[in-house]
């Protein structure tokens, strides 16, 4: 009986083979302190190739860190240090 429950969860997808702590971490304390709108090299690691901000569930940032990142990205976009979007061909 227990084996059939375990195989049923695997068939449904479950966690996809990742544990609870298998989240990708992009941030260290040094990087968090350097996040500023005047530093587009660091901000580019939080923006996709298409110009979208990477969500915190993927980047591994806390809520406070994500607010700082998004504010810095918005300011850098307004000053044309980062693009709003990629031009299509």
PyMOL Python script that loads the backbone (N, CA, C, O; Angstrom):
from pymol import cmd

cmd.read_pdbstr("""\
ATOM      1  N   UNK A   1       0.819  -1.191   0.000  1.00  0.00           N
ATOM      2  CA  UNK A   1       0.000   0.000   0.000  1.00  0.00           C
ATOM      3  C   UNK A   1       0.864   1.256   0.000  1.00  0.00           C
ATOM      4  O   UNK A   1       0.588   2.189  -0.753  1.00  0.00           O
ATOM      5  N   UNK A   2       1.904   1.296   0.831  1.00  0.00           N
ATOM      6  CA  UNK A   2       2.752   2.485   0.896  1.00  0.00           C
ATOM      7  C   UNK A   2       3.562   2.656  -0.382  1.00  0.00           C
ATOM      8  O   UNK A   2       3.833   3.783  -0.796  1.00  0.00           O
ATOM      9  N   UNK A   3       3.951   1.555  -1.007  1.00  0.00           N
ATOM     10  CA  UNK A   3       4.726   1.658  -2.236  1.00  0.00           C
ATOM     11  C   UNK A   3       3.892   2.274  -3.356  1.00  0.00           C
ATOM     12  O   UNK A   3       4.422   3.025  -4.175  1.00  0.00           O
ATOM     13  N   UNK A   4       2.608   1.968  -3.403  1.00  0.00           N
ATOM     14  CA  UNK A   4       1.770   2.533  -4.460  1.00  0.00           C
ATOM     15  C   UNK A   4       1.565   4.037  -4.253  1.00  0.00           C
ATOM     16  O   UNK A   4       1.446   4.786  -5.223  1.00  0.00           O
ATOM     17  N   UNK A   5       1.524   4.474  -3.004  1.00  0.00           N
ATOM     18  CA  UNK A   5       1.393   5.912  -2.743  1.00  0.00           C
ATOM     19  C   UNK A   5       2.659   6.638  -3.171  1.00  0.00           C
ATOM     20  O   UNK A   5       2.590   7.730  -3.735  1.00  0.00           O
ATOM     21  N   UNK A   6       3.807   6.044  -2.908  1.00  0.00           N
ATOM     22  CA  UNK A   6       5.076   6.664  -3.276  1.00  0.00           C
ATOM     23  C   UNK A   6       5.219   6.748  -4.790  1.00  0.00           C
ATOM     24  O   UNK A   6       5.677   7.767  -5.307  1.00  0.00           O
ATOM     25  N   UNK A   7       4.837   5.700  -5.508  1.00  0.00           N
ATOM     26  CA  UNK A   7       4.950   5.743  -6.962  1.00  0.00           C
ATOM     27  C   UNK A   7       3.933   6.701  -7.562  1.00  0.00           C
ATOM     28  O   UNK A   7       4.189   7.297  -8.608  1.00  0.00           O
ATOM     29  N   UNK A   8       2.780   6.860  -6.915  1.00  0.00           N
ATOM     30  CA  UNK A   8       1.780   7.801  -7.422  1.00  0.00           C
ATOM     31  C   UNK A   8       2.297   9.236  -7.331  1.00  0.00           C
ATOM     32  O   UNK A   8       2.057  10.042  -8.231  1.00  0.00           O
ATOM     33  N   UNK A   9       3.001   9.552  -6.254  1.00  0.00           N
ATOM     34  CA  UNK A   9       3.548  10.913  -6.134  1.00  0.00           C
ATOM     35  C   UNK A   9       4.650  11.144  -7.159  1.00  0.00           C
ATOM     36  O   UNK A   9       4.776  12.249  -7.686  1.00  0.00           O
ATOM     37  N   UNK A  10       5.433  10.141  -7.445  1.00  0.00           N
ATOM     38  CA  UNK A  10       6.497  10.291  -8.435  1.00  0.00           C
ATOM     39  C   UNK A  10       5.883  10.499  -9.816  1.00  0.00           C
ATOM     40  O   UNK A  10       6.388  11.303 -10.600  1.00  0.00           O
ATOM     41  N   UNK A  11       4.807   9.790 -10.120  1.00  0.00           N
ATOM     42  CA  UNK A  11       4.169   9.933 -11.423  1.00  0.00           C
ATOM     43  C   UNK A  11       3.530  11.304 -11.600  1.00  0.00           C
ATOM     44  O   UNK A  11       3.484  11.818 -12.717  1.00  0.00           O
ATOM     45  N   UNK A  12       3.048  11.891 -10.548  1.00  0.00           N
ATOM     46  CA  UNK A  12       2.390  13.190 -10.644  1.00  0.00           C
ATOM     47  C   UNK A  12       3.383  14.325 -10.813  1.00  0.00           C
ATOM     48  O   UNK A  12       2.994  15.433 -11.182  1.00  0.00           O
ATOM     49  N   UNK A  13       4.619  14.078 -10.558  1.00  0.00           N
ATOM     50  CA  UNK A  13       5.608  15.127 -10.729  1.00  0.00           C
ATOM     51  C   UNK A  13       6.354  15.411  -9.444  1.00  0.00           C
ATOM     52  O   UNK A  13       7.578  15.542  -9.456  1.00  0.00           O
ATOM     53  N   UNK A  14       5.645  15.508  -8.345  1.00  0.00           N
ATOM     54  CA  UNK A  14       6.289  15.754  -7.069  1.00  0.00           C
ATOM     55  C   UNK A  14       7.119  17.019  -7.090  1.00  0.00           C
ATOM     56  O   UNK A  14       6.649  18.060  -7.550  1.00  0.00           O
ATOM     57  N   UNK A  15       8.341  16.949  -6.603  1.00  0.00           N
ATOM     58  CA  UNK A  15       9.218  18.116  -6.549  1.00  0.00           C
ATOM     59  C   UNK A  15      10.205  18.143  -7.711  1.00  0.00           C
ATOM     60  O   UNK A  15      11.060  19.027  -7.770  1.00  0.00           O
ATOM     61  N   UNK A  16      10.102  17.210  -8.616  1.00  0.00           N
ATOM     62  CA  UNK A  16      10.978  17.233  -9.772  1.00  0.00           C
ATOM     63  C   UNK A  16      12.411  16.852  -9.468  1.00  0.00           C
ATOM     64  O   UNK A  16      13.311  17.202 -10.231  1.00  0.00           O
ATOM     65  N   UNK A  17      12.646  16.152  -8.383  1.00  0.00           N
ATOM     66  CA  UNK A  17      13.984  15.710  -8.057  1.00  0.00           C
ATOM     67  C   UNK A  17      14.792  16.707  -7.257  1.00  0.00           C
ATOM     68  O   UNK A  17      15.933  16.418  -6.893  1.00  0.00           O
ATOM     69  N   UNK A  18      14.232  17.879  -6.970  1.00  0.00           N
ATOM     70  CA  UNK A  18      14.961  18.859  -6.175  1.00  0.00           C
ATOM     71  C   UNK A  18      14.445  18.830  -4.756  1.00  0.00           C
ATOM     72  O   UNK A  18      13.241  18.730  -4.519  1.00  0.00           O
ATOM     73  N   UNK A  19      15.360  18.917  -3.821  1.00  0.00           N
ATOM     74  CA  UNK A  19      14.977  18.991  -2.426  1.00  0.00           C
ATOM     75  C   UNK A  19      14.526  20.391  -2.063  1.00  0.00           C
ATOM     76  O   UNK A  19      14.500  21.280  -2.914  1.00  0.00           O
ATOM     77  N   UNK A  20      14.175  20.590  -0.820  1.00  0.00           N
ATOM     78  CA  UNK A  20      13.680  21.895  -0.389  1.00  0.00           C
ATOM     79  C   UNK A  20      14.782  22.950  -0.429  1.00  0.00           C
ATOM     80  O   UNK A  20      14.495  24.125  -0.658  1.00  0.00           O
ATOM     81  N   UNK A  21      16.032  22.555  -0.210  1.00  0.00           N
ATOM     82  CA  UNK A  21      17.115  23.528  -0.165  1.00  0.00           C
ATOM     83  C   UNK A  21      17.931  23.602  -1.436  1.00  0.00           C
ATOM     84  O   UNK A  21      19.052  24.109  -1.409  1.00  0.00           O
ATOM     85  N   UNK A  22      17.406  23.110  -2.558  1.00  0.00           N
ATOM     86  CA  UNK A  22      18.172  23.064  -3.796  1.00  0.00           C
ATOM     87  C   UNK A  22      17.987  24.320  -4.641  1.00  0.00           C
ATOM     88  O   UNK A  22      18.179  24.265  -5.856  1.00  0.00           O
ATOM     89  N   UNK A  23      17.627  25.433  -4.049  1.00  0.00           N
ATOM     90  CA  UNK A  23      17.408  26.678  -4.761  1.00  0.00           C
ATOM     91  C   UNK A  23      18.745  27.293  -5.177  1.00  0.00           C
ATOM     92  O   UNK A  23      19.733  27.212  -4.447  1.00  0.00           O
ATOM     93  N   UNK A  24      18.758  27.894  -6.336  1.00  0.00           N
ATOM     94  CA  UNK A  24      19.980  28.504  -6.846  1.00  0.00           C
ATOM     95  C   UNK A  24      20.218  29.835  -6.128  1.00  0.00           C
ATOM     96  O   UNK A  24      19.334  30.690  -6.081  1.00  0.00           O
ATOM     97  N   UNK A  25      21.400  29.997  -5.580  1.00  0.00           N
ATOM     98  CA  UNK A  25      21.729  31.220  -4.863  1.00  0.00           C
ATOM     99  C   UNK A  25      22.661  32.076  -5.716  1.00  0.00           C
ATOM    100  O   UNK A  25      23.758  31.651  -6.078  1.00  0.00           O
ATOM    101  N   UNK A  26      22.207  33.284  -6.029  1.00  0.00           N
ATOM    102  CA  UNK A  26      23.046  34.210  -6.771  1.00  0.00           C
ATOM    103  C   UNK A  26      23.666  35.257  -5.861  1.00  0.00           C
ATOM    104  O   UNK A  26      24.597  35.960  -6.254  1.00  0.00           O
ATOM    105  N   UNK A  27      23.150  35.356  -4.650  1.00  0.00           N
ATOM    106  CA  UNK A  27      23.539  36.467  -3.792  1.00  0.00           C
ATOM    107  C   UNK A  27      24.468  36.034  -2.675  1.00  0.00           C
ATOM    108  O   UNK A  27      24.269  35.000  -2.038  1.00  0.00           O
ATOM    109  N   UNK A  28      25.461  36.830  -2.458  1.00  0.00           N
ATOM    110  CA  UNK A  28      26.266  36.726  -1.257  1.00  0.00           C
ATOM    111  C   UNK A  28      26.197  38.085  -0.580  1.00  0.00           C
ATOM    112  O   UNK A  28      25.684  39.036  -1.169  1.00  0.00           O
ATOM    113  N   UNK A  29      26.686  38.196   0.606  1.00  0.00           N
ATOM    114  CA  UNK A  29      26.587  39.456   1.338  1.00  0.00           C
ATOM    115  C   UNK A  29      27.363  40.572   0.641  1.00  0.00           C
ATOM    116  O   UNK A  29      26.950  41.731   0.681  1.00  0.00           O
ATOM    117  N   UNK A  30      28.485  40.232   0.002  1.00  0.00           N
ATOM    118  CA  UNK A  30      29.265  41.242  -0.696  1.00  0.00           C
ATOM    119  C   UNK A  30      28.498  41.795  -1.899  1.00  0.00           C
ATOM    120  O   UNK A  30      28.551  42.991  -2.186  1.00  0.00           O
ATOM    121  N   UNK A  31      27.784  40.909  -2.596  1.00  0.00           N
ATOM    122  CA  UNK A  31      27.025  41.334  -3.763  1.00  0.00           C
ATOM    123  C   UNK A  31      25.862  42.221  -3.331  1.00  0.00           C
ATOM    124  O   UNK A  31      25.555  43.209  -3.998  1.00  0.00           O
ATOM    125  N   UNK A  32      25.215  41.877  -2.222  1.00  0.00           N
ATOM    126  CA  UNK A  32      24.080  42.661  -1.736  1.00  0.00           C
ATOM    127  C   UNK A  32      24.524  44.076  -1.387  1.00  0.00           C
ATOM    128  O   UNK A  32      23.795  45.033  -1.646  1.00  0.00           O
ATOM    129  N   UNK A  33      25.687  44.215  -0.813  1.00  0.00           N
ATOM    130  CA  UNK A  33      26.182  45.542  -0.451  1.00  0.00           C
ATOM    131  C   UNK A  33      26.568  46.365  -1.682  1.00  0.00           C
ATOM    132  O   UNK A  33      26.560  47.595  -1.625  1.00  0.00           O
ATOM    133  N   UNK A  34      26.905  45.706  -2.792  1.00  0.00           N
ATOM    134  CA  UNK A  34      27.322  46.415  -3.996  1.00  0.00           C
ATOM    135  C   UNK A  34      26.164  46.731  -4.934  1.00  0.00           C
ATOM    136  O   UNK A  34      26.365  47.402  -5.946  1.00  0.00           O
ATOM    137  N   UNK A  35      24.955  46.265  -4.622  1.00  0.00           N
ATOM    138  CA  UNK A  35      23.826  46.504  -5.512  1.00  0.00           C
ATOM    139  C   UNK A  35      23.492  47.990  -5.488  1.00  0.00           C
ATOM    140  O   UNK A  35      23.120  48.552  -4.458  1.00  0.00           O
ATOM    141  N   UNK A  36      23.637  48.609  -6.665  1.00  0.00           N
ATOM    142  CA  UNK A  36      23.373  50.024  -6.803  1.00  0.00           C
ATOM    143  C   UNK A  36      23.017  50.274  -8.265  1.00  0.00           C
ATOM    144  O   UNK A  36      23.480  49.552  -9.149  1.00  0.00           O
ATOM    145  N   UNK A  37      22.213  51.273  -8.520  1.00  0.00           N
ATOM    146  CA  UNK A  37      21.805  51.545  -9.894  1.00  0.00           C
ATOM    147  C   UNK A  37      22.980  51.988 -10.763  1.00  0.00           C
ATOM    148  O   UNK A  37      22.900  51.920 -11.989  1.00  0.00           O
ATOM    149  N   UNK A  38      24.068  52.440 -10.143  1.00  0.00           N
ATOM    150  CA  UNK A  38      25.231  52.888 -10.903  1.00  0.00           C
ATOM    151  C   UNK A  38      26.168  51.751 -11.283  1.00  0.00           C
ATOM    152  O   UNK A  38      27.205  51.985 -11.905  1.00  0.00           O
ATOM    153  N   UNK A  39      25.815  50.525 -10.917  1.00  0.00           N
ATOM    154  CA  UNK A  39      26.656  49.366 -11.205  1.00  0.00           C
ATOM    155  C   UNK A  39      25.881  48.381 -12.091  1.00  0.00           C
ATOM    156  O   UNK A  39      25.367  47.385 -11.583  1.00  0.00           O
ATOM    157  N   UNK A  40      25.787  48.634 -13.393  1.00  0.00           N
ATOM    158  CA  UNK A  40      24.960  47.771 -14.247  1.00  0.00           C
ATOM    159  C   UNK A  40      25.523  46.362 -14.449  1.00  0.00           C
ATOM    160  O   UNK A  40      24.783  45.459 -14.839  1.00  0.00           O
ATOM    161  N   UNK A  41      26.823  46.156 -14.191  1.00  0.00           N
ATOM    162  CA  UNK A  41      27.383  44.815 -14.375  1.00  0.00           C
ATOM    163  C   UNK A  41      26.747  43.828 -13.397  1.00  0.00           C
ATOM    164  O   UNK A  41      26.437  42.696 -13.769  1.00  0.00           O
ATOM    165  N   UNK A  42      26.555  44.251 -12.160  1.00  0.00           N
ATOM    166  CA  UNK A  42      25.929  43.365 -11.170  1.00  0.00           C
ATOM    167  C   UNK A  42      24.443  43.227 -11.456  1.00  0.00           C
ATOM    168  O   UNK A  42      23.877  42.145 -11.304  1.00  0.00           O
ATOM    169  N   UNK A  43      23.810  44.317 -11.870  1.00  0.00           N
ATOM    170  CA  UNK A  43      22.369  44.268 -12.133  1.00  0.00           C
ATOM    171  C   UNK A  43      22.029  43.384 -13.323  1.00  0.00           C
ATOM    172  O   UNK A  43      20.928  42.838 -13.385  1.00  0.00           O
ATOM    173  N   UNK A  44      22.945  43.232 -14.265  1.00  0.00           N
ATOM    174  CA  UNK A  44      22.680  42.375 -15.425  1.00  0.00           C
ATOM    175  C   UNK A  44      22.497  40.906 -15.034  1.00  0.00           C
ATOM    176  O   UNK A  44      21.855  40.146 -15.759  1.00  0.00           O
ATOM    177  N   UNK A  45      23.054  40.511 -13.899  1.00  0.00           N
ATOM    178  CA  UNK A  45      22.875  39.123 -13.470  1.00  0.00           C
ATOM    179  C   UNK A  45      21.472  38.879 -12.918  1.00  0.00           C
ATOM    180  O   UNK A  45      21.088  37.729 -12.706  1.00  0.00           O
ATOM    181  N   UNK A  46      20.703  39.940 -12.684  1.00  0.00           N
ATOM    182  CA  UNK A  46      19.333  39.805 -12.203  1.00  0.00           C
ATOM    183  C   UNK A  46      18.318  40.155 -13.271  1.00  0.00           C
ATOM    184  O   UNK A  46      17.136  40.329 -12.972  1.00  0.00           O
ATOM    185  N   UNK A  47      18.768  40.260 -14.528  1.00  0.00           N
ATOM    186  CA  UNK A  47      17.893  40.559 -15.651  1.00  0.00           C
ATOM    187  C   UNK A  47      18.121  39.482 -16.706  1.00  0.00           C
ATOM    188  O   UNK A  47      19.263  39.101 -16.964  1.00  0.00           O
ATOM    189  N   UNK A  48      17.042  38.986 -17.320  1.00  0.00           N
ATOM    190  CA  UNK A  48      17.183  37.961 -18.350  1.00  0.00           C
ATOM    191  C   UNK A  48      17.692  38.590 -19.646  1.00  0.00           C
ATOM    192  O   UNK A  48      17.860  39.807 -19.731  1.00  0.00           O
ATOM    193  N   UNK A  49      17.933  37.755 -20.647  1.00  0.00           N
ATOM    194  CA  UNK A  49      18.395  38.234 -21.943  1.00  0.00           C
ATOM    195  C   UNK A  49      17.339  39.094 -22.626  1.00  0.00           C
ATOM    196  O   UNK A  49      17.666  39.958 -23.439  1.00  0.00           O
ATOM    197  N   UNK A  50      16.089  38.860 -22.300  1.00  0.00           N
ATOM    198  CA  UNK A  50      14.994  39.624 -22.896  1.00  0.00           C
ATOM    199  C   UNK A  50      14.685  40.903 -22.136  1.00  0.00           C
ATOM    200  O   UNK A  50      13.845  41.692 -22.569  1.00  0.00           O
ATOM    201  N   UNK A  51      15.356  41.119 -21.005  1.00  0.00           N
ATOM    202  CA  UNK A  51      15.178  42.349 -20.265  1.00  0.00           C
ATOM    203  C   UNK A  51      14.256  42.244 -19.066  1.00  0.00           C
ATOM    204  O   UNK A  51      13.964  43.253 -18.425  1.00  0.00           O
ATOM    205  N   UNK A  52      13.791  41.042 -18.748  1.00  0.00           N
ATOM    206  CA  UNK A  52      12.883  40.864 -17.608  1.00  0.00           C
ATOM    207  C   UNK A  52      13.684  40.656 -16.327  1.00  0.00           C
ATOM    208  O   UNK A  52      14.781  40.098 -16.352  1.00  0.00           O
ATOM    209  N   UNK A  53      13.130  41.106 -15.220  1.00  0.00           N
ATOM    210  CA  UNK A  53      13.770  40.872 -13.926  1.00  0.00           C
ATOM    211  C   UNK A  53      13.593  39.413 -13.521  1.00  0.00           C
ATOM    212  O   UNK A  53      12.523  38.835 -13.714  1.00  0.00           O
ATOM    213  N   UNK A  54      14.639  38.824 -12.960  1.00  0.00           N
ATOM    214  CA  UNK A  54      14.565  37.446 -12.500  1.00  0.00           C
ATOM    215  C   UNK A  54      13.811  37.424 -11.175  1.00  0.00           C
ATOM    216  O   UNK A  54      14.152  38.185 -10.270  1.00  0.00           O
ATOM    217  N   UNK A  55      12.790  36.567 -11.036  1.00  0.00           N
ATOM    218  CA  UNK A  55      12.005  36.540  -9.794  1.00  0.00           C
ATOM    219  C   UNK A  55      12.807  36.000  -8.625  1.00  0.00           C
ATOM    220  O   UNK A  55      13.815  35.318  -8.810  1.00  0.00           O
ATOM    221  N   UNK A  56      12.356  36.309  -7.434  1.00  0.00           N
ATOM    222  CA  UNK A  56      13.132  35.930  -6.250  1.00  0.00           C
ATOM    223  C   UNK A  56      13.105  34.437  -5.989  1.00  0.00           C
ATOM    224  O   UNK A  56      14.008  33.916  -5.336  1.00  0.00           O
ATOM    225  N   UNK A  57      12.099  33.737  -6.479  1.00  0.00           N
ATOM    226  CA  UNK A  57      12.084  32.284  -6.272  1.00  0.00           C
ATOM    227  C   UNK A  57      13.192  31.610  -7.064  1.00  0.00           C
ATOM    228  O   UNK A  57      13.616  30.507  -6.721  1.00  0.00           O
ATOM    229  N   UNK A  58      13.664  32.262  -8.119  1.00  0.00           N
ATOM    230  CA  UNK A  58      14.766  31.715  -8.906  1.00  0.00           C
ATOM    231  C   UNK A  58      16.102  32.265  -8.414  1.00  0.00           C
ATOM    232  O   UNK A  58      17.074  31.519  -8.293  1.00  0.00           O
ATOM    233  N   UNK A  59      16.155  33.559  -8.131  1.00  0.00           N
ATOM    234  CA  UNK A  59      17.428  34.160  -7.730  1.00  0.00           C
ATOM    235  C   UNK A  59      17.817  33.804  -6.304  1.00  0.00           C
ATOM    236  O   UNK A  59      19.000  33.839  -5.967  1.00  0.00           O
ATOM    237  N   UNK A  60      16.849  33.463  -5.458  1.00  0.00           N
ATOM    238  CA  UNK A  60      17.152  33.110  -4.080  1.00  0.00           C
ATOM    239  C   UNK A  60      17.285  34.317  -3.177  1.00  0.00           C
ATOM    240  O   UNK A  60      17.804  34.199  -2.067  1.00  0.00           O
ATOM    241  N   UNK A  61      16.831  35.474  -3.625  1.00  0.00           N
ATOM    242  CA  UNK A  61      16.924  36.682  -2.811  1.00  0.00           C
ATOM    243  C   UNK A  61      15.798  36.715  -1.782  1.00  0.00           C
ATOM    244  O   UNK A  61      14.725  36.152  -1.997  1.00  0.00           O
ATOM    245  N   UNK A  62      16.059  37.378  -0.672  1.00  0.00           N
ATOM    246  CA  UNK A  62      14.991  37.586   0.306  1.00  0.00           C
ATOM    247  C   UNK A  62      14.085  38.695  -0.211  1.00  0.00           C
ATOM    248  O   UNK A  62      14.388  39.327  -1.222  1.00  0.00           O
ATOM    249  N   UNK A  63      12.977  38.930   0.478  1.00  0.00           N
ATOM    250  CA  UNK A  63      12.030  39.954   0.032  1.00  0.00           C
ATOM    251  C   UNK A  63      12.671  41.334   0.071  1.00  0.00           C
ATOM    252  O   UNK A  63      12.480  42.129  -0.849  1.00  0.00           O
ATOM    253  N   UNK A  64      13.414  41.623   1.104  1.00  0.00           N
ATOM    254  CA  UNK A  64      14.077  42.922   1.216  1.00  0.00           C
ATOM    255  C   UNK A  64      15.130  43.093   0.125  1.00  0.00           C
ATOM    256  O   UNK A  64      15.232  44.161  -0.478  1.00  0.00           O
ATOM    257  N   UNK A  65      15.923  42.033  -0.134  1.00  0.00           N
ATOM    258  CA  UNK A  65      16.939  42.096  -1.168  1.00  0.00           C
ATOM    259  C   UNK A  65      16.303  42.286  -2.546  1.00  0.00           C
ATOM    260  O   UNK A  65      16.822  43.031  -3.377  1.00  0.00           O
ATOM    261  N   UNK A  66      15.174  41.609  -2.782  1.00  0.00           N
ATOM    262  CA  UNK A  66      14.502  41.732  -4.074  1.00  0.00           C
ATOM    263  C   UNK A  66      13.963  43.144  -4.285  1.00  0.00           C
ATOM    264  O   UNK A  66      13.983  43.653  -5.405  1.00  0.00           O
ATOM    265  N   UNK A  67      13.484  43.774  -3.225  1.00  0.00           N
ATOM    266  CA  UNK A  67      13.028  45.163  -3.348  1.00  0.00           C
ATOM    267  C   UNK A  67      14.181  46.090  -3.714  1.00  0.00           C
ATOM    268  O   UNK A  67      14.025  46.988  -4.542  1.00  0.00           O
ATOM    269  N   UNK A  68      15.338  45.871  -3.097  1.00  0.00           N
ATOM    270  CA  UNK A  68      16.520  46.694  -3.411  1.00  0.00           C
ATOM    271  C   UNK A  68      16.947  46.464  -4.857  1.00  0.00           C
ATOM    272  O   UNK A  68      17.284  47.411  -5.568  1.00  0.00           O
ATOM    273  N   UNK A  69      16.933  45.215  -5.286  1.00  0.00           N
ATOM    274  CA  UNK A  69      17.337  44.876  -6.657  1.00  0.00           C
ATOM    275  C   UNK A  69      16.386  45.509  -7.662  1.00  0.00           C
ATOM    276  O   UNK A  69      16.830  46.120  -8.634  1.00  0.00           O
ATOM    277  N   UNK A  70      15.075  45.368  -7.439  1.00  0.00           N
ATOM    278  CA  UNK A  70      14.118  45.891  -8.408  1.00  0.00           C
ATOM    279  C   UNK A  70      14.151  47.414  -8.472  1.00  0.00           C
ATOM    280  O   UNK A  70      14.000  47.988  -9.550  1.00  0.00           O
ATOM    281  N   UNK A  71      14.347  48.073  -7.336  1.00  0.00           N
ATOM    282  CA  UNK A  71      14.463  49.533  -7.342  1.00  0.00           C
ATOM    283  C   UNK A  71      15.706  49.968  -8.106  1.00  0.00           C
ATOM    284  O   UNK A  71      15.660  50.924  -8.880  1.00  0.00           O
ATOM    285  N   UNK A  72      16.812  49.273  -7.891  1.00  0.00           N
ATOM    286  CA  UNK A  72      18.053  49.612  -8.592  1.00  0.00           C
ATOM    287  C   UNK A  72      17.912  49.374 -10.095  1.00  0.00           C
ATOM    288  O   UNK A  72      18.418  50.165 -10.892  1.00  0.00           O
ATOM    289  N   UNK A  73      17.235  48.301 -10.493  1.00  0.00           N
ATOM    290  CA  UNK A  73      17.042  48.027 -11.917  1.00  0.00           C
ATOM    291  C   UNK A  73      16.167  49.104 -12.541  1.00  0.00           C
ATOM    292  O   UNK A  73      16.454  49.571 -13.643  1.00  0.00           O
ATOM    293  N   UNK A  74      15.105  49.503 -11.854  1.00  0.00           N
ATOM    294  CA  UNK A  74      14.225  50.549 -12.378  1.00  0.00           C
ATOM    295  C   UNK A  74      14.971  51.876 -12.546  1.00  0.00           C
ATOM    296  O   UNK A  74      14.791  52.569 -13.548  1.00  0.00           O
ATOM    297  N   UNK A  75      15.798  52.224 -11.578  1.00  0.00           N
ATOM    298  CA  UNK A  75      16.557  53.472 -11.673  1.00  0.00           C
ATOM    299  C   UNK A  75      17.576  53.413 -12.806  1.00  0.00           C
ATOM    300  O   UNK A  75      17.768  54.391 -13.529  1.00  0.00           O
ATOM    301  N   UNK A  76      18.229  52.258 -12.955  1.00  0.00           N
ATOM    302  CA  UNK A  76      19.214  52.109 -14.029  1.00  0.00           C
ATOM    303  C   UNK A  76      18.547  52.160 -15.399  1.00  0.00           C
ATOM    304  O   UNK A  76      19.139  52.663 -16.354  1.00  0.00           O
ATOM    305  N   UNK A  77      17.327  51.647 -15.506  1.00  0.00           N
ATOM    306  CA  UNK A  77      16.608  51.730 -16.773  1.00  0.00           C
ATOM    307  C   UNK A  77      16.245  53.173 -17.108  1.00  0.00           C
ATOM    308  O   UNK A  77      16.337  53.589 -18.263  1.00  0.00           O
ATOM    309  N   UNK A  78      15.835  53.932 -16.103  1.00  0.00           N
ATOM    310  CA  UNK A  78      15.462  55.332 -16.346  1.00  0.00           C
ATOM    311  C   UNK A  78      16.662  56.170 -16.784  1.00  0.00           C
ATOM    312  O   UNK A  78      16.499  57.141 -17.523  1.00  0.00           O
ATOM    313  N   UNK A  79      17.851  55.809 -16.340  1.00  0.00           N
ATOM    314  CA  UNK A  79      19.061  56.526 -16.728  1.00  0.00           C
ATOM    315  C   UNK A  79      19.744  55.906 -17.950  1.00  0.00           C
ATOM    316  O   UNK A  79      20.850  56.309 -18.311  1.00  0.00           O
ATOM    317  N   UNK A  80      19.099  54.939 -18.581  1.00  0.00           N
ATOM    318  CA  UNK A  80      19.586  54.261 -19.776  1.00  0.00           C
ATOM    319  C   UNK A  80      20.868  53.477 -19.534  1.00  0.00           C
ATOM    320  O   UNK A  80      21.667  53.300 -20.454  1.00  0.00           O
ATOM    321  N   UNK A  81      21.071  53.007 -18.317  1.00  0.00           N
ATOM    322  CA  UNK A  81      22.208  52.135 -18.047  1.00  0.00           C
ATOM    323  C   UNK A  81      21.857  50.683 -18.348  1.00  0.00           C
ATOM    324  O   UNK A  81      22.734  49.876 -18.655  1.00  0.00           O
ATOM    325  N   UNK A  82      20.558  50.352 -18.258  1.00  0.00           N
ATOM    326  CA  UNK A  82      20.043  49.033 -18.617  1.00  0.00           C
ATOM    327  C   UNK A  82      18.906  49.229 -19.609  1.00  0.00           C
ATOM    328  O   UNK A  82      18.182  50.221 -19.519  1.00  0.00           O
ATOM    329  N   UNK A  83      18.730  48.310 -20.553  1.00  0.00           N
ATOM    330  CA  UNK A  83      17.620  48.453 -21.498  1.00  0.00           C
ATOM    331  C   UNK A  83      16.291  48.018 -20.879  1.00  0.00           C
ATOM    332  O   UNK A  83      16.249  47.143 -20.014  1.00  0.00           O
ATOM    333  N   UNK A  84      15.201  48.651 -21.344  1.00  0.00           N
ATOM    334  CA  UNK A  84      13.877  48.220 -20.916  1.00  0.00           C
ATOM    335  C   UNK A  84      13.543  46.878 -21.555  1.00  0.00           C
ATOM    336  O   UNK A  84      12.968  46.002 -20.909  1.00  0.00           O
ATOM    337  N   UNK A  85      13.900  46.723 -22.810  1.00  0.00           N
ATOM    338  CA  UNK A  85      13.670  45.464 -23.516  1.00  0.00           C
ATOM    339  C   UNK A  85      14.714  45.342 -24.627  1.00  0.00           C
ATOM    340  O   UNK A  85      15.455  46.282 -24.915  1.00  0.00           O
ATOM    341  N   UNK A  86      14.748  44.174 -25.232  1.00  0.00           N
ATOM    342  CA  UNK A  86      15.680  43.927 -26.315  1.00  0.00           C
ATOM    343  C   UNK A  86      14.980  44.268 -27.612  1.00  0.00           C
ATOM    344  O   UNK A  86      13.818  43.907 -27.798  1.00  0.00           O
ATOM    345  N   UNK A  87      15.659  44.955 -28.513  1.00  0.00           N
ATOM    346  CA  UNK A  87      15.040  45.304 -29.786  1.00  0.00           C
ATOM    347  C   UNK A  87      14.888  44.048 -30.640  1.00  0.00           C
ATOM    348  O   UNK A  87      15.815  43.249 -30.767  1.00  0.00           O
ATOM    349  N   UNK A  88      13.730  43.897 -31.206  1.00  0.00           N
ATOM    350  CA  UNK A  88      13.452  42.726 -32.047  1.00  0.00           C
ATOM    351  C   UNK A  88      13.951  42.917 -33.466  1.00  0.00           C
ATOM    352  O   UNK A  88      13.999  44.032 -33.984  1.00  0.00           O
ATOM    353  N   UNK A  89      14.322  41.801 -34.084  1.00  0.00           N
ATOM    354  CA  UNK A  89      14.784  41.867 -35.488  1.00  0.00           C
ATOM    355  C   UNK A  89      13.722  41.350 -36.403  1.00  0.00           C
ATOM    356  O   UNK A  89      13.915  41.322 -37.619  1.00  0.00           O
TER     357      UNK A  89
END
""", "prot")
cmd.dss("prot")
cmd.show_as("cartoon", "prot")
cmd.util.cbc("prot")
cmd.orient("prot")
